[in-house]
Amino acid sequence: MGKKDRQQQRSVEGNNRGGGKKQEELLKTLGDFTSKENWDKFFTIRGSADSFEWYAEWPHLQTLLTRLLLCQSSAPAGSIGEPSPAVEAAEVSILVPGCGNSSLSEHLYDAGFKNITNVDFSKVVISDMLRKNVRERPEMKWRVMDMTSMQFANESFNAIVDKGGLDALMEPQLGPRLGNLYLAEVKRLLKFGGKYICLTLAESHVLDLLFPKFRLGWKMSLYAIAPDPSSRNSKLRTFMVVAEKDNNTVVSEISLYMDECSVEAHNNQVCELYDALEREKRVRSEYLSGSDILYSLEELNLGAKGNLKELEPGRRAKLILGEPGVSHYIYNGILLDAQQDSGPFSYHFGVFLVPKTRVHEWLFSSEEGQWLIVASSKAARLVMILLDSSNSNAAMEDIQMDLSPLVRQLAPGNCVDGVQIPFMAASDGIKHREVVHQVTSALTGPIVVDDVIYEKIDNDLNHRFSSKDLIFRRLIFQRTESLVQSEALLLTEGSKGTSSEAEIKKLQAAPKSRKKGRQGKFDSLTIGSHASSGELEADHNYLASSYHNGIISGLLLISLHLKGSTTAGGMVKTVVIGLGAGLLPMFMKKCLPSLQIEVVELDPVVRDVARDYFGFREDERLKVHVADGIEFVREKADSGAEGNCTCKIDTLIVDVDSSDSSSGLTCPAADFVDESFLLTVKNSLSEQGLFIINLVSRSSAVKGAVYSRLKKVFSNLFSLQLEEDVNEVIFALKTDSPIEEEQLSEACEALARSLELEKQEWGQKIIDASKFIKPLR
């Protein structure tokens, strides 16, 4: 059962006196837990007379909560060691965000905690609760505010007590943006020594945000709250995470106060908790061991690598900049203070941008090379930003504008405020570029096809072509920050592996884009005659995209069962959702003759572009359906359930981008990793069927939520993490039979034999990638 289902079930149980019709009306209001309008309706229907409690009731919280509020330490009074100093209840200033009409604040007030401020963005509930308490509890304060943007001064409270508020903000479909904003407010508002007390169901996507936010400068503990045996939903366990504001720059371990016997009955829920704890424990161990890890901007400012206001010769720190709700993009970077005896310097501080195409060159990926860049930049401190597919195709002006407020926080103390930060950049790796075609689709938005010559190409291509100036054709959907969707190598029709010299000269003659404004406004570009002459064609024997090679490599998982498990007359029935340029299905058709392929593409404009500019062709083994991918799979599952085995799918590949970047997912769209769709996928597969999905997200919280949903449906999961990109290819087998390591090796050899390539050596990338497929833990 998903989080929303469980919370809706609680709302019904909390309203048993209201009758069936009232319960039905209440459920309708809970479609989106982040909607003010929905909560206004909820509280209007329910009223204030009957309190609505999220998670644990007061009798199960009273002892622990009051001890925590009265003690200076997050360890409960009476634990081993010196007793914790206590304060008077009336001295403790408490904020209760997302208070709703819970009676928690009333109980705290009656226990002596008079200085309580309650916040909710529902004017309906704040008005009701004020009227209800104004006489009996006159000192209690009630404010209409959005908990992600509260109008209080810094360090205003000794404690923030959150009963389900963070959980409500962290809807997986919406991503972590609201959670990030809220926790930033929590950290801002707490006084030194103050505590954030968070009551939560401890789902992995919540903990994967919560734990990292309170690593450095905080002491954290976790408690299991005793279940209410009278509750109809006692199978749901409530946990309390406590983070105490501290000035320690050393990361400490999370203190656990849980009775293992008491949580055994909550296996599924607690399993997620322990998985998240184990992941966080590994990260914190790396911090303590001094490993070369990624620090957040906040952690660096708290002193994780020393005082950033002072230059420290030879200091080097890997970092991650930006987060949803704060910046448009997220960046990987490296902070480097020039080595001893360097200088003289032209800049106290500078930023150096490295394009995605060059990130893995020795000069930018090795420490030795990075120090050479620092020396040549003449900067006393340099922040090197390594661009990737999530940001590399945005205009440089946009990236600089996005980065400037982030990197300014990393400037040494001798930098003058208001002075412009110098941005430097390595070449983007494109020698020449020409727009071939532009079209706007009602479904996809602006679509661009361009031809490029790269300054450098892969070594394997260098060895196989006499010409170094190979032409690549790219498909770009501008809705995803101009993300390159597909890329094909262009060859002269009928050639044995080279773009003609004449065509290269034509492309070189075209002026190169200067990327003014947002990419998509292609200034001063000409359309070369080769674009429509038919003299060049996409090579369907070669996959330029590393994640496409990764998808093909995963077919080894089904190659174990190909004999006797196929459903289409000896053929492997394969469905690909998302056509793009059609390069993946064309490669599969040409190089894997045992596949019968159906492609589902929602946008007919994309299909036409694939046909006209990338040589995509249908035949008896490759068909395209212009349809909704989710509905297509659902129909297959329904037909299979009715006994029509020919409708079962042997291999299902989801390779679609998301039109809504706010979800935290670049690929796929959130609907394709919803638990209900994953169950449909499993039902649509043959007994030994394989599900493959291209996953792109920079948010560990979002990825953790996807992993959790996949694990609920599939027991055999594998992953291929592509080092040179943010893509991760996930493979899920329908069968529950475990796959042993020796079977993977055997399957890899079988895949190598099954590839029919004109140039067998081109399949080596696929075979190499297959060796890195590992079980998803």
C-alpha positions in Angstrom: 0.0 0.0 0.0 1.4 3.4 -1.0 1.8 6.3 1.4 -1.2 8.2 0.1 -3.4 5.1 0.4 -2.3 4.7 4.0 -3.0 8.3 4.9 -6.4 8.2 3.3 -7.2 5.1 5.2 -6.3 6.9 8.4 -8.5 9.8 7.6 -11.4 7.5 7.2 -10.7 5.7 10.5 -10.4 9.1 12.2 -13.9 10.0 11.0 -15.9 6.9 11.7 -18.6 9.0 13.4 -19.2 11.0 10.2 -20.9 8.3 8.2 -20.1 6.8 4.8 -21.1 9.9 2.8 -18.9 12.2 4.9 -16.0 9.7 4.6 -16.4 9.7 0.8 -16.3 13.6 0.7 -13.2 13.6 2.9 -11.4 11.2 0.6 -12.1 13.4 -2.4 -10.2 16.3 -0.7 -7.0 14.3 -0.3 -5.9 13.9 -3.9 -2.9 16.3 -3.3 -1.6 16.8 0.2 0.2 19.9 -0.8 -2.9 21.7 -2.0 -4.2 24.5 0.2 -7.7 24.3 -1.4 -7.9 20.6 -0.7 -7.1 21.1 3.0 -9.6 24.0 3.3 -12.3 21.7 2.0 -11.1 18.9 4.3 -11.3 21.0 7.4 -14.6 22.6 6.3 -16.2 19.2 6.0 -14.7 17.8 9.1 -15.0 20.8 11.5 -12.9 21.5 14.6 -14.9 19.7 17.2 -13.3 16.3 16.3 -9.5 16.5 16.2 -7.7 14.7 13.3 -4.5 12.9 14.4 -1.8 12.0 12.1 0.1 8.9 13.3 0.6 8.5 17.1 -1.8 9.7 19.8 -0.8 11.8 22.8 -0.6 8.9 25.4 2.1 7.3 23.2 4.1 10.5 22.8 3.7 12.2 26.1 6.6 10.8 28.1 9.3 10.9 25.3 8.2 14.2 23.8 8.1 16.1 27.1 11.5 14.7 28.1 13.0 15.8 24.8 11.5 19.3 25.1 12.7 19.7 28.6 16.3 18.3 28.1 19.2 20.0 26.5 20.3 16.7 24.8 18.3 14.6 22.4 19.1 11.5 24.5 16.1 10.8 26.9 16.5 11.6 30.5 17.8 8.6 32.5 20.1 7.3 29.8 23.6 6.2 30.5 26.0 9.1 31.3 25.6 12.4 33.0 22.0 13.5 33.5 20.8 16.1 31.0 20.2 19.6 32.3 16.5 20.5 32.3 14.6 23.7 31.6 11.2 25.0 32.7 8.4 24.1 30.2 7.3 27.7 30.0 10.7 28.7 28.8 10.6 26.4 25.7 9.4 28.2 22.5 7.8 25.6 20.3 6.7 25.8 16.6 4.1 23.4 15.3 4.1 23.6 11.5 1.2 22.1 9.5 -0.7 21.9 12.8 -4.1 21.1 11.3 -6.8 20.4 13.9 -4.6 18.0 15.9 -4.9 18.1 19.7 -1.1 17.8 20.1 -0.6 21.5 20.8 -3.4 21.5 23.3 -1.9 18.6 25.2 1.5 20.3 25.2 0.0 23.5 26.5 -1.8 21.7 29.2 1.5 20.0 30.2 3.0 23.4 30.9 4.4 24.4 27.5 2.7 27.8 27.1 4.9 29.3 24.4 3.5 27.5 21.4 3.1 28.9 17.9 0.9 26.9 15.5 1.2 27.3 11.7 -1.0 26.1 8.9 -1.7 27.4 5.4 -5.4 26.6 5.8 -7.2 29.7 7.0 -10.2 27.5 7.7 -8.5 25.3 10.3 -6.5 28.2 11.9 -9.7 30.2 12.4 -11.5 27.1 13.9 -8.6 26.3 16.2 -8.2 29.9 17.4 -11.9 30.0 18.3 -11.7 26.7 20.0 -8.7 27.6 22.2 -8.8 31.4 22.7 -10.4 31.1 26.2 -8.9 27.9 27.6 -5.4 28.5 26.2 -5.1 32.2 25.7 -1.3 32.3 25.3 -1.2 29.9 22.4 -0.6 31.5 19.0 -2.1 30.6 15.7 -0.8 31.9 12.3 -1.9 31.3 8.7 1.4 30.6 6.9 3.0 28.3 4.3 5.4 26.1 6.2 7.9 26.3 3.3 8.1 30.1 3.7 7.5 31.3 7.2 7.6 34.9 8.3 9.7 34.5 11.5 13.1 35.8 12.4 16.2 33.5 12.3 16.7 31.4 15.4 13.2 32.0 16.9 12.4 28.7 18.4 13.8 26.1 20.8 11.9 23.3 19.2 9.9 22.5 16.1 7.5 19.6 16.5 6.4 18.2 13.1 3.6 15.6 13.2 3.4 14.3 9.6 4.1 17.7 7.9 7.3 16.6 6.1 5.6 13.4 4.9 2.7 15.4 3.5 5.1 17.6 1.5 7.1 14.6 0.2 4.6 13.2 -2.3 6.9 11.1 -4.6 5.1 12.4 -7.8 6.1 16.0 -6.8 9.7 15.4 -6.0 11.7 16.9 -3.1 11.3 20.6 -3.9 8.8 21.4 -1.1 10.7 19.2 1.3 13.9 21.0 0.6 12.3 24.4 1.1 10.6 23.4 4.4 13.8 21.8 5.9 15.7 25.0 5.0 13.1 26.9 7.1 13.5 24.4 10.0 17.2 24.9 10.1 16.9 28.7 9.9 14.3 29.0 12.7 15.9 26.8 15.3 18.1 28.3 18.0 21.5 26.7 18.8 20.8 23.6 20.8 17.2 23.5 19.5 15.5 20.4 18.3 13.6 19.4 15.2 11.3 16.6 16.3 9.8 14.9 13.2 7.0 12.3 13.5 7.0 10.2 10.3 6.2 6.9 8.7 9.9 6.8 7.8 9.5 6.0 4.1 12.7 5.8 2.2 12.1 8.9 0.0 11.5 11.0 3.1 14.5 9.6 5.0 16.8 10.0 2.0 16.1 13.7 2.1 15.9 14.1 5.9 19.2 12.3 6.8 21.6 14.2 4.5 20.0 17.6 5.6 21.1 17.1 9.2 24.5 15.5 8.8 27.0 18.2 9.7 26.3 20.5 12.6 23.5 18.3 14.0 23.1 15.4 16.4 20.5 13.0 15.2 18.5 10.2 17.0 15.7 8.0 16.0 12.9 6.4 18.1 10.2 3.9 17.5 6.8 5.0 19.0 4.9 2.3 20.7 1.9 1.3 18.6 -1.7 1.8 19.7 -3.2 -1.8 20.0 -6.7 -0.4 19.8 -6.0 1.2 16.4 -7.5 -0.5 13.3 -4.3 0.4 11.5 -1.8 -0.6 14.2 0.3 -2.3 11.5 1.6 1.2 10.6 4.4 2.2 12.9 5.2 5.8 13.7 8.9 6.9 14.2 10.4 10.0 15.7 13.5 11.5 14.2 15.2 14.1 16.4 17.8 16.5 15.0 19.6 18.8 17.6 21.4 21.9 16.3 25.1 21.6 17.2 28.4 23.4 16.4 30.3 20.2 15.8 31.9 19.9 12.4 32.4 16.2 12.7 29.7 13.9 11.4 28.3 11.7 14.1 26.4 8.4 13.9 22.6 8.3 14.2 21.6 7.1 17.7 18.9 4.5 17.6 16.4 3.9 20.4 14.3 1.0 19.0 13.2 -2.3 20.5 13.9 -4.7 17.6 11.3 -7.2 19.0 8.6 -4.5 18.9 9.2 -3.7 15.2 9.3 -7.2 13.9 5.6 -7.2 13.1 6.1 -4.2 10.8 8.5 -5.9 8.3 7.8 -4.0 5.1 7.7 -0.6 6.7 10.7 -1.2 8.9 12.7 -2.8 6.0 12.6 0.6 4.2 13.7 2.3 7.4 16.7 0.0 7.9 17.7 0.2 4.2 17.8 4.0 4.5 19.7 3.8 7.8 22.3 1.5 6.2 22.7 3.8 3.2 23.2 6.8 5.5 25.6 4.8 7.8 27.8 4.1 4.8 27.9 7.8 3.8 28.6 9.0 7.4 31.4 6.4 7.6 32.9 7.8 4.5 32.8 11.3 6.0 34.5 10.0 9.1 37.2 8.1 7.2 38.1 11.2 5.1 37.0 9.6 1.8 36.8 11.7 -1.4 33.0 12.4 -1.1 30.5 14.9 -2.4 29.8 17.7 0.1 26.8 20.0 -0.1 27.2 23.7 -0.1 25.8 23.9 3.4 28.2 21.3 4.7 31.2 23.2 3.3 29.9 26.5 4.8 29.6 24.7 8.2 33.3 23.8 8.1 33.4 20.3 6.7 36.7 21.1 4.9 37.9 23.9 7.1 37.1 27.7 7.1 36.2 28.6 3.5 36.7 32.3 4.2 40.4 31.6 4.4 42.5 30.2 1.5 44.1 26.9 2.4 46.8 26.0 -0.2 46.2 22.5 -1.7 42.6 22.2 -0.4 40.4 20.1 -2.7 36.8 19.3 -2.1 34.2 17.6 -4.3 30.8 19.2 -4.0 27.3 19.3 -5.3 25.6 22.7 -5.9 21.9 23.5 -6.2 18.7 21.7 -5.3 15.1 21.7 -6.5 13.4 24.9 -5.5 16.7 26.8 -5.1 18.3 26.5 -8.6 17.2 25.5 -12.1 19.9 22.8 -12.3 22.1 20.7 -10.0 25.8 20.7 -10.6 28.8 18.5 -9.7 31.9 20.5 -8.9 35.3 20.6 -7.3 36.7 23.4 -5.1 40.4 23.9 -5.4 42.7 26.3 -3.5 45.9 26.9 -5.4 48.9 25.0 -4.2 51.7 26.4 -2.1 54.0 28.8 -3.8 51.6 29.4 -6.7 51.0 32.8 -8.1 51.0 35.6 -8.8 47.2 35.5 -9.2 44.9 37.4 -11.6 41.8 36.5 -9.6 41.1 35.8 -5.9 38.2 33.5 -7.1 37.0 32.1 -10.4 34.7 29.4 -11.9 35.7 27.0 -14.7 33.0 25.3 -16.7 33.7 21.9 -18.2 31.2 20.7 -21.0 29.8 17.2 -20.7 31.7 16.0 -23.8 35.1 16.7 -22.0 34.4 15.8 -18.4 36.1 12.5 -18.6 39.3 13.7 -20.3 42.4 13.3 -18.1 42.8 17.1 -17.7 39.4 17.5 -16.0 38.9 14.1 -14.3 42.3 13.5 -12.6 43.6 15.5 -9.6 46.9 16.1 -11.4 45.1 17.6 -14.4 42.8 19.7 -12.2 45.8 21.3 -10.5 47.1 22.2 -14.0 43.8 23.9 -14.7 44.1 25.9 -11.5 47.6 27.0 -12.3 46.7 28.1 -15.8 43.5 29.9 -14.6 45.7 32.2 -12.4 43.0 32.0 -9.7 43.8 31.6 -6.0 40.6 29.6 -5.6 38.9 27.9 -8.5 35.5 26.1 -8.5 35.4 23.6 -11.4 31.9 22.8 -12.6 31.5 19.5 -14.5 28.4 19.7 -16.7 26.3 16.7 -17.6 23.2 15.8 -19.6 20.9 17.6 -17.2 22.4 21.0 -17.8 25.0 20.8 -20.6 22.7 22.0 -23.4 21.5 25.1 -21.6 22.8 28.5 -22.8 26.0 29.5 -21.0 24.4 32.8 -19.9 21.6 30.8 -18.2 24.1 28.5 -16.4 26.2 31.5 -15.2 23.0 33.2 -13.9 21.9 30.0 -12.1 25.4 29.3 -10.6 26.3 32.8 -9.5 24.4 33.0 -6.2 25.6 29.4 -5.4 29.3 29.8 -6.1 29.4 33.3 -4.5 29.0 31.5 -1.1 32.3 29.7 -1.8 34.3 32.9 -2.3 37.2 33.5 0.1 36.9 36.4 2.6 39.1 38.7 0.6 36.7 38.9 -2.3 34.9 42.2 -2.6 31.1 42.0 -2.4 29.4 43.0 -5.7 32.5 42.3 -7.8 31.6 40.0 -10.8 32.8 36.5 -10.5 35.0 35.5 -13.6 33.6 32.5 -15.5 36.0 30.6 -17.7 35.1 27.5 -19.8 36.7 24.8 -21.7 35.6 24.5 -25.3 32.2 22.7 -25.6 33.8 20.1 -27.8 31.7 21.0 -30.9 33.8 22.1 -33.9 30.9 22.9 -36.2 27.2 22.8 -35.8 24.3 23.2 -38.3 20.5 23.1 -37.7 18.9 20.7 -40.1 15.2 20.9 -39.1 13.0 22.7 -36.5 9.4 22.0 -35.8 7.0 22.6 -32.9 4.7 19.8 -31.8 1.5 20.4 -29.8 2.5 17.4 -27.6 6.3 17.7 -27.4 7.0 21.4 -28.0 9.9 22.7 -30.0 12.0 19.9 -31.6 15.4 20.5 -33.2 17.5 18.2 -35.5 21.1 19.4 -35.9 24.3 18.0 -37.4 27.6 18.4 -35.5 31.3 17.7 -35.8 32.9 17.1 -32.5 36.5 18.2 -31.7 37.2 14.8 -30.3 35.5 11.4 -30.8 35.7 8.0 -29.1 38.9 6.1 -29.6 37.0 3.2 -31.2 35.7 5.5 -33.9 39.1 7.0 -34.4 40.5 3.6 -35.1 37.8 2.7 -37.6 37.6 5.7 -39.8 40.1 7.5 -42.0 38.4 10.8 -41.4 38.5 12.4 -38.0 35.7 14.8 -38.8 32.7 12.5 -38.5 29.2 14.0 -38.6 26.6 13.2 -35.9 23.0 14.0 -36.2 21.2 14.9 -32.9 17.5 15.0 -31.9 16.7 17.6 -29.2 13.5 18.3 -27.3 13.8 21.7 -25.9 11.2 21.2 -23.1 13.9 19.3 -21.1 16.4 22.1 -21.1 17.5 21.1 -24.6 18.4 17.6 -23.6 19.9 15.6 -26.5 17.4 12.7 -26.9 19.2 10.7 -29.6 22.4 10.9 -31.6 23.3 9.0 -34.8 26.5 8.7 -36.7 26.0 9.8 -40.3 27.7 7.9 -43.1 27.6 8.3 -46.9 25.0 5.9 -48.3 26.6 2.6 -49.2 30.0 3.7 -47.7 32.1 1.4 -45.5 32.4 3.8 -42.7 33.2 7.5 -43.5 31.4 10.7 -44.0 32.3 12.1 -47.4 34.9 14.9 -47.6 32.4 17.0 -49.5 29.7 16.7 -46.9 32.1 17.6 -44.1 33.3 20.7 -45.9 29.6 21.8 -46.3 29.0 21.4 -42.6 32.3 23.2 -41.8 31.2 26.1 -43.9 28.2 26.7 -41.8 28.7 29.2 -38.9 28.7 27.8 -35.4 26.0 28.7 -32.9 27.1 31.1 -30.2 24.3 29.9 -27.9 22.9 33.4 -27.3 19.9 33.3 -25.0 18.3 30.0 -24.5 19.4 27.4 -27.0 16.6 27.0 -29.5 17.0 30.5 -30.9 19.5 29.4 -33.5 21.0 32.7 -34.7 22.8 33.0 -38.0 22.6 29.3 -38.9 22.2 28.0 -42.4 20.6 24.8 -43.6 23.2 22.8 -45.6 22.2 21.0 -48.8 23.2 17.6 -47.3 20.4 17.8 -44.8 17.8 16.8 -47.3 19.8 15.5 -50.2 19.8 11.9 -48.9 23.6 11.6 -49.5 24.1 10.9 -45.8 22.2 8.4 -43.7 22.1 7.4 -40.1 24.2 4.3 -39.4 21.9 1.8 -37.7 24.8 -0.6 -36.9 26.2 1.9 -34.3 24.7 3.2 -31.1 26.3 6.6 -30.1 24.4 6.9 -26.8 26.0 5.0 -23.9 22.6 4.3 -22.3 21.3 2.7 -25.5 24.3 0.4 -25.4 23.4 -0.2 -21.7 19.8 -1.1 -22.6 21.0 -3.6 -25.2 23.5 -5.1 -22.8 20.6 -5.9 -20.4 19.1 -8.3 -22.9 21.6 -10.8 -21.5 19.1 -11.2 -18.6 16.5 -12.6 -20.9 19.0 -14.5 -23.2 19.1 -17.1 -20.4 15.5 -18.0 -21.2 15.1 -17.3 -24.9 14.7 -20.9 -25.9 11.2 -21.8 -25.0 10.1 -18.6 -23.3 9.2 -16.6 -26.4 5.6 -16.0 -27.3 5.6 -14.9 -31.0 6.4 -18.0 -33.0 10.0 -18.4 -31.9 10.5 -14.6 -31.9 11.1 -12.5 -28.8 8.2 -10.1 -28.6 9.6 -6.7 -27.7 7.8 -3.4 -26.9 9.7 -0.1 -26.8 7.8 2.9 -25.3 9.2 6.1 -26.7 10.5 6.2 -30.3 12.8 9.3 -30.2 14.9 9.2 -33.4 14.2 5.4 -33.8 17.8 4.5 -33.4 17.4 1.9 -30.7 14.6 -0.1 -32.4 16.4 0.1 -35.7 19.6 -1.2 -34.2 17.7 -4.0 -32.4 16.0 -5.0 -35.6 19.2 -5.1 -37.6 21.5 -6.7 -35.1 19.2 -8.9 -33.1 17.2 -10.9 -35.7 15.3 -12.9 -33.0 13.3 -9.8 -32.0 9.8 -8.9 -33.1 9.5 -5.2 -32.2 6.6 -2.9 -31.6 7.3 0.8 -30.8 4.7 3.0 -29.0 5.0 6.7 -29.6 2.5 9.3 -28.4 3.5 12.1 -30.8 3.1 11.6 -34.6 5.5 14.5 -35.2 8.3 12.6 -33.5 7.5 9.6 -35.7 7.7 11.8 -38.8 11.0 13.3 -37.7 12.5 9.9 -37.1 11.4 8.8 -40.6 12.5 11.9 -42.4 15.8 12.7 -40.7 17.1 9.5 -39.1 16.2 6.8 -41.6 13.6 5.0 -39.4 11.6 2.4 -41.4 8.9 0.0 -40.5 8.6 -3.6 -41.9 7.2 -6.9 -40.8 9.5 -7.1 -37.8 9.2 -3.5 -36.7 5.9 -1.6 -36.2 5.0 1.8 -34.7 1.8 2.5 -32.9 0.9 6.2 -32.3 -0.7 5.7 -28.9 -0.4 6.2 -25.2 2.3 3.8 -23.8 0.6 3.2 -20.5 -2.7 2.4 -22.1 -1.0 0.1 -24.6 0.7 -1.9 -21.9 -2.6 -2.1 -19.9 -4.4 -3.5 -22.9 -1.7 -6.1 -23.3 -2.0 -7.1 -19.6 -5.8 -7.3 -19.8 -5.6 -9.5 -23.0 -3.1 -11.8 -21.3 -5.3 -12.1 -18.3 -8.1 -13.3 -20.5 -5.9 -16.2 -21.6 -4.5 -14.8 -24.8 -0.8 -15.7 -24.4 0.2 -14.2 -27.7 -0.4 -10.8 -26.2 2.3 -11.4 -23.5 5.5 -9.3 -23.9 9.0 -10.8 -23.6 10.9 -7.6 -23.3 9.4 -4.2 -22.4 11.6 -1.1 -22.7 10.6 2.3 -21.3 12.7 5.1 -22.8 10.8 8.3 -22.5 11.6 11.7 -21.0 9.5 13.7 -18.6 7.8 16.9 -19.6 7.5 17.9 -15.9 11.0 18.5 -14.5 9.4 19.5 -11.1 8.8 15.8 -10.4 12.6 15.4 -9.9 12.7 12.9 -12.8 14.3 13.7 -16.1 13.5 10.2 -17.4 11.0 8.6 -17.3 7.7 10.5 -16.7 6.5 9.8 -13.1 3.5 7.8 -14.3 5.9 5.1 -15.7 7.3 4.4 -12.2 4.0 4.5 -10.4 3.3 1.3 -8.5 0.0 0.7 -10.3 1.8 0.9 -13.7 4.6 -1.4 -12.5 2.0 -4.0 -11.5 0.5 -3.7 -15.0 3.9 -4.2 -16.5 4.5 -7.3 -14.5 1.1 -8.7 -15.6 1.9 -7.9 -19.2 5.2 -9.9 -19.3 5.7 -13.5 -20.2 6.8 -15.8 -17.4 10.5 -15.1 -18.1 9.9 -11.5 -19.3 12.2 -8.6 -18.8 11.3 -4.9 -18.0 14.0 -2.3 -18.8 13.7 1.4 -17.8 16.1 4.3 -18.4 16.2 6.3 -15.1 17.6 9.8 -14.9 17.4 11.8 -11.7 19.8 13.8 -9.7 17.7 13.5 -6.5 18.6 10.5 -4.3 15.2 10.9 -2.6 13.4 10.5 -5.9 15.6 7.6 -7.0 15.1 6.0 -3.6 11.3 6.2 -4.1 11.6 4.6 -7.5 13.7 1.8 -6.1 11.2 1.1 -3.3 8.3 0.9 -5.7 10.2 -1.4 -8.0 11.2 -3.7 -5.1 7.5 -4.0 -4.1 6.7 -5.4 -7.5 9.8 -7.2 -8.7 12.1 -9.4 -6.7 14.8 -9.8 -9.4 16.2 -6.3 -10.0 19.5 -5.3 -11.7 21.2 -2.0 -12.3 23.7 -0.5 -14.7 25.1 2.8 -13.6 26.8 4.6 -16.4 29.9 6.3 -15.1 30.0 9.0 -17.8 26.4 10.1 -17.4 23.6 10.5 -14.9 21.7 7.7 -16.7 21.0 4.5 -14.8 19.4 1.6 -16.6 17.2 -0.6 -14.4 16.4 -4.2 -15.3 13.5 -6.2 -13.7 12.8 -9.8 -14.4 9.3 -11.2 -13.8 10.6 -14.5 -12.6 11.3 -14.8 -8.8 14.0 -17.4 -9.5 17.4 -16.0 -8.4 20.1 -15.3 -11.0 23.6 -16.4 -10.0 26.8 -14.7 -10.9 27.9 -17.6 -13.2 24.6 -17.3 -15.0 25.3 -13.7 -15.8 28.7 -14.6 -17.2 27.1 -17.3 -19.3 24.4 -14.9 -20.5 26.9 -12.3 -21.5 28.6 -14.8 -23.8 25.2 -15.7 -25.3 24.4 -12.1 -25.9 27.8 -11.6 -27.7 27.0 -14.6 -30.0 23.5 -13.3 -30.8 24.6 -9.8 -32.0 24.8 -9.8 -35.8 26.9 -6.7 -36.7 28.6 -5.8 -39.9 31.5 -4.7 -37.7 31.6 -7.1 -34.8 34.0 -4.9 -32.9 31.3 -2.3 -32.5 29.4 -4.6 -30.2 32.3 -4.6 -27.7 30.8 -1.5 -25.9 27.6 -3.6 -25.3 29.5 -6.6 -24.1 31.7 -4.4 -21.8 28.6 -2.7 -20.4 26.9 -6.0 -19.7 29.8 -7.0 -17.3 28.9 -4.1 -15.1 25.2 -5.1 -14.5 24.8 -5.7 -10.8 21.9 -6.7 -8.6 20.0 -3.6 -7.3 20.4 -3.6 -3.5 
